[in-house]
Amino acid sequence: MPWFVWLPLTVMVSFVLAWFLGPPVLRSLIKSRLQNYRVPVNTVDSTRPTTLTTPRRVAVLGGGVAGLTAAITLARRGFQVEVFEANPYLGGKLGSWKVELAPGEHAWVSHGFHAFFANYYNLDRFLGSMGLRTGFQSIGEYVILGTTGAQVRFGKLDTTPVLNLIALARAGVYRFRDVLKAPARDLFGVFLEYDAKETFERYDKVSFADFDRLTQLPPGLKLAFNTFARAFFSDEDKLSLAELIKSFHFYYLSQDGGLVYEYPVHDYEPAFLAPMRAELEKHGAKVHLSTKVSSLVKAGEGFTVNGAAFDRVVLSTDIVGARSIMTAATGVPDDVKARFEALVPGQRYAVLRVWLDKDVREGYPPFVITDRVKVLDAFTTYHRFEHEAAEWTKKHGGAVLELHCYAVPEAMAPDEVKQALLDELVQFFPELKGYTLKHEVFQLNRNFTAFHLGMSAARPETESGVAGLMCAGDWVKLPFPAMLLEAACASGYVAANALLREAGLREEQVESVPLKGIMAGMPQPPARKLLIPGGGK
Ligand SMILES: Cc1cc2nc3c(=O)[nH]c(=O)nc-3n(C[C@H](O)[C@H](O)[C@H](O)COP(=O)(O)OP(=O)(O)OC[C@H]3O[C@@H](n4cnc5c(N)ncnc54)[C@H](O)[C@@H]3O)c2cc1C
């Protein structure tokens, strides 16, 4: 019997049997098919030495999570590490800085609220290695709020992959019958079939908007899909369906952590970044803040960075920095430059922190996703969980909120964006009407990694194509699924491992969610062709 007959047959029979035997059996079948939700992606040879004996200088360009992971890992192993960071603080998009609200009154602000998911295995280990996995709280519930006050809550759903899809329907996020009625309903299966090679070959040039058009997503499901799509800071017509499939696989369909995540109750600087800097310095690394890298030269076996000599380089800036450093670099082959030339940022995103004299009603988790009218994608009630913000409201009353827009419409001017965020906030929370804005910090940036149509093929990998120059960052193409903070951290480990391997040292263990979806490799219904430009011919 050919595999494409016996494999689905076996799976179907197992599911039917398991269904009768009960949910625990079904859960354990799913777990074993998905390799216990956690897989090592490299082999650590424990007979190898851990520490370098001959000096080797490494420049780490960019001090975000990716750069910090690589820098701390290498410094601990005896490399002479220097971190070059353009900002006056470490952390990149997880960085934070102090602002003066009034004479003698300060507050920390950051690039935005961050969720730490249960499947961030590498980040978890990295933070744990410095004792920084304390001081987190669980969000408890995942809420999507509509302007009419309607809300979708899915905190306490079954977290087993596939069963969690059924649970979403039971929770009222969508109706089975709408999915069954959808024109091209067979297409929903693509989300269970993640396989890096196949998925990107087939669907990287298909947009989420194309998928929506073909399936005519029922409204509840569209809202849930949009929530994932926003993780990419991208409008629907620009977002690659392959990246969205990867996101679903990574966050929802390959592990049983569910969508409920944790967040730190202190600002990122005291919580993570000051201890990371101390860890670097303890291992002899140098940190150059407010030092933008403007010159990279490949010089013989090594490099010069801003004129200083190094044996190896980890390029861990954001994509704007990586593009400008690499396209201007000397001694870099043209084909490598071309890959960096293609690395463009996504749309602008806005983060507005406000200190108000009025508070929003209780009953929501600290971070709530909103069904955007024009700009407001999410908001955070900082005073309800962060110690520093709570101190402010204890003294002044009111609220400390943060408003996010992940893909700012191109035509909007900065002031318009800010005003629209505030207006939409009042639309969702009419009790704020007539508020007084006591303080505000507004950021409008364009430095986020784009996951747009057709970008995957040229995306740089860890080995940059220049000997001795490794890439790290959430923009790097990794051989396993990871996203955002976890991609940044994992890519930092993978870059460090390349240099450890080269020096004959023991690698750090890197882990991943399962590499493939539960239905990967199964025969696909003919409807899939509808998704592929040119019908897959
Ligand atoms: C508003 C917002 C909310 C987010 N929410 C989440 C979330 O909830 N969960 C999640 O997992 N992720 C979230 N992310 C994404 C997450 O922050 C990033 O994926 C991650 O921090 C990227 O880390 P990185 O090290 O790859 O890059 P970055 O953090 O961008 O760090 C790159 C560093 O390089 C520096 N640099 C650039 N050019 C140069 C140069 N020429 N010389 C020297 N230094 C340079 C930059 O200053 C920066 O410090 C969010 C991001 C934003 C903006």
The ligand as an ORCA input file, in Angstrom:
! r2SCAN-3c Opt
* xyz 0 1
  C       5.884     47.480     19.819
  C       6.527     46.132     19.795
  C       5.934     45.072     20.461
  C       6.496     43.803     20.403
  N       5.904     42.790     21.099
  C       6.482     41.567     21.119
  C       5.936     40.531     21.900
  O       4.941     40.720     22.578
  N       6.562     39.312     21.895
  C       7.662     39.074     21.138
  O       8.177     37.965     21.154
  N       8.212     40.058     20.391
  C       7.645     41.276     20.360
  N       8.200     42.278     19.603
  C       9.329     41.943     18.743
  C      10.656     41.893     19.502
  O      10.848     43.091     20.200
  C      11.771     41.720     18.505
  O      11.509     40.591     17.693
  C      13.137     41.495     19.166
  O      13.342     42.365     20.238
  C      14.210     41.696     18.109
  O      15.485     41.591     18.684
  P      16.774     41.751     17.788
  O      17.934     41.626     18.690
  O      16.676     40.847     16.626
  O      16.691     43.214     17.158
  P      16.572     44.649     17.824
  O      15.872     44.564     19.110
  O      16.004     45.529     16.772
  O      18.083     45.056     18.144
  C      18.950     45.519     17.161
  C      19.892     46.541     17.771
  O      20.811     46.977     16.767
  C      21.083     48.349     16.982
  N      21.632     48.927     15.744
  C      20.999     49.175     14.565
  N      21.860     49.706     13.677
  C      23.045     49.775     14.300
  C      24.340     50.221     13.895
  N      24.581     50.688     12.655
  N      25.347     50.164     14.798
  C      25.140     49.694     16.055
  N      23.948     49.264     16.482
  C      22.913     49.293     15.617
  C      19.718     48.907     17.363
  O      19.863     50.138     18.020
  C      19.188     47.798     18.269
  O      19.529     48.010     19.600
  C       7.668     43.558     19.651
  C       8.282     44.638     19.002
  C       7.728     45.900     19.062
  C       8.400     47.013     18.344
*
